[in-house]
Amino acid sequence: MKAPAELTAKFRASGLKVTPQRQLLFRLMHENKGHPTAESLFSVASDHMPGISLRTVYQTLTDLSSMGELRLIDVGSGATRFDPNIDDHHHLVCQSCGGVRDVYVSGSGQLDVNELDGFSVDTTTILFHGLCTPCRVTQEVSSTVAEPLVRISKSNTSSKNTTNPKERMS
């Protein structure tokens, strides 16, 4: 995404107002390497400027998108994400934490797709759904911890006729 000063000039050249709220949003999006929702950006912006409105956030993001300065992406989570990276890329989406990460796929524009029946493809968007490394590691650790330390099978307990639990487990 362009620097805040460049976005300010572009907004003015398009006849759009440049307010302190918009300048804050330019800065926050320029510094952002993620894919925020309008609501999450609003939350961060409110910490810096308590009077900012959610409407201003949405309008600024919509204007930036219309100018080609960011992309709107739908990763299936319900909320539109705003991507400040306008390079040709795709996304990894974690099914556990909802995180979204950029990924570059070579040759995605030359995919051989069957049965297009005259459909003209303009762009290709690929979403890889799975688990990010932290979530995968957490899931592996929690499944290991959840396993019982001692396994008791029916054959082990039925062969001994005792009421002492320690003897049944040996």
C-alpha positions in Angstrom: 0.0 0.0 0.0 1.2 3.5 -0.8 2.6 5.7 1.9 0.1 8.0 3.8 1.4 11.1 2.1 0.8 9.5 -1.4 -2.7 8.5 -0.4 -3.5 12.0 0.9 -2.4 13.4 -2.5 -4.4 10.8 -4.4 -7.6 11.6 -2.3 -7.2 15.3 -2.8 -6.6 14.8 -6.6 -9.9 12.8 -6.7 -11.7 15.6 -4.9 -12.2 13.6 -1.6 -11.8 15.3 1.8 -8.7 14.4 3.8 -9.5 14.5 7.4 -7.4 13.6 10.5 -9.5 10.4 10.7 -8.7 9.4 7.2 -5.0 10.2 7.7 -5.0 7.9 10.7 -6.6 5.1 8.7 -4.0 5.6 5.9 -1.3 5.2 8.5 -2.8 2.2 10.1 -3.4 0.4 6.8 0.1 1.3 5.6 1.6 -0.2 8.7 -0.7 -3.3 8.6 0.7 -6.5 7.1 -2.5 -8.4 7.9 -6.0 -8.5 6.5 -8.2 -6.6 8.9 -11.9 -6.3 9.0 -13.4 -2.9 9.2 -14.5 -3.6 12.7 -11.0 -4.6 13.8 -9.5 -1.5 12.2 -12.2 0.6 13.8 -11.2 -0.9 17.2 -7.5 0.0 16.7 -8.3 3.5 15.3 -10.6 4.2 18.3 -7.7 3.6 20.6 -5.8 6.4 18.8 -8.8 8.7 18.1 -11.8 7.9 20.3 -14.2 10.0 18.2 -13.8 8.1 14.9 -16.9 6.5 13.5 -17.3 3.0 12.0 -19.0 4.7 9.0 -15.8 6.7 8.4 -13.7 3.5 8.5 -16.0 1.8 6.0 -16.2 4.8 3.7 -12.4 5.3 3.7 -11.8 1.5 3.0 -14.3 1.6 0.2 -12.7 4.7 -1.3 -9.3 3.1 -1.1 -10.6 -0.1 -2.7 -12.3 1.9 -5.5 -8.9 3.6 -6.2 -7.1 0.3 -6.4 -5.1 0.9 -3.2 -6.4 -2.2 -1.4 -8.4 -5.3 -2.2 -11.6 -6.6 -0.6 -11.4 -10.3 0.1 -13.9 -12.9 1.3 -12.3 -15.8 3.1 -15.6 -17.4 4.1 -15.7 -16.0 7.7 -18.6 -13.7 7.1 -16.7 -10.4 7.4 -15.0 -8.8 4.5 -11.3 -8.4 4.9 -9.2 -5.6 3.5 -5.9 -6.5 2.0 -3.3 -3.7 1.6 -1.2 -6.0 -0.6 -2.3 -5.4 -4.1 0.3 -7.6 -5.7 -0.8 -10.8 -7.4 -1.0 -13.3 -4.6 -3.4 -15.7 -2.8 -4.2 -16.6 0.8 -3.8 -19.2 3.5 -6.7 -19.2 5.9 -6.5 -20.9 9.3 -9.7 -22.7 10.2 -8.9 -22.5 13.9 -7.9 -18.9 14.7 -9.2 -17.3 11.5 -5.8 -15.8 10.6 -5.1 -14.9 6.9 -1.7 -14.9 5.4 -0.4 -14.0 1.9 1.1 -16.7 -0.3 2.5 -16.5 -3.8 1.6 -19.3 -6.2 3.5 -19.5 -9.5 1.5 -20.4 -12.6 -1.9 -19.8 -11.1 -2.9 -17.7 -14.2 -2.2 -20.7 -16.4 -4.3 -23.3 -14.7 -6.0 -25.7 -17.1 -9.6 -25.7 -16.1 -12.1 -28.1 -17.7 -15.7 -27.4 -18.6 -15.6 -23.6 -18.7 -18.3 -23.8 -21.5 -17.3 -20.4 -22.9 -16.9 -18.7 -19.5 -14.2 -16.0 -19.6 -11.9 -16.0 -16.6 -10.6 -12.5 -15.6 -8.8 -13.4 -12.3 -7.9 -16.4 -10.3 -8.2 -16.4 -6.5 -7.0 -19.3 -4.5 -7.7 -19.8 -0.8 -5.9 -22.6 1.0 -7.8 -23.6 4.2 -6.0 -25.5 7.0 -4.2 -24.8 10.2 -1.5 -22.3 10.8 1.7 -23.5 12.5 0.8 -22.2 16.0 -2.7 -23.7 15.8 -1.4 -27.0 14.5 1.2 -27.2 17.2 -1.4 -26.3 19.9 -3.7 -28.9 18.5 -1.0 -31.6 18.5 0.0 -30.7 22.1 -3.6 -30.7 23.4 -4.3 -34.1 21.8 -1.2 -35.6 23.3 -2.1 -34.2 26.8 -5.6 -35.4 26.5 -4.6 -39.0 26.0 -4.9 -41.1 29.2 -1.7 -42.0 30.9 -2.9 -45.6 31.6 -5.1 -47.6 29.3 -7.3 -50.2 30.8 -8.7 -52.8 28.5 -11.7 -55.1 29.3 -9.5 -58.1 29.0 -7.1 -56.7 31.7 -9.8 -56.0 34.2 -12.0 -59.0 33.7 -9.3 -61.6 34.2 -8.6 -60.4 37.7 -11.3 -60.8 40.3 -10.4 -58.0 42.8 -11.9 -54.9 44.2 -8.5 -53.1 44.7 -8.2 -50.6 41.8 -4.3 -50.7 42.0 -4.3 -54.4 41.4 -6.7 -54.1 38.4 -4.4 -51.5 36.7 -1.2 -53.5 37.0 
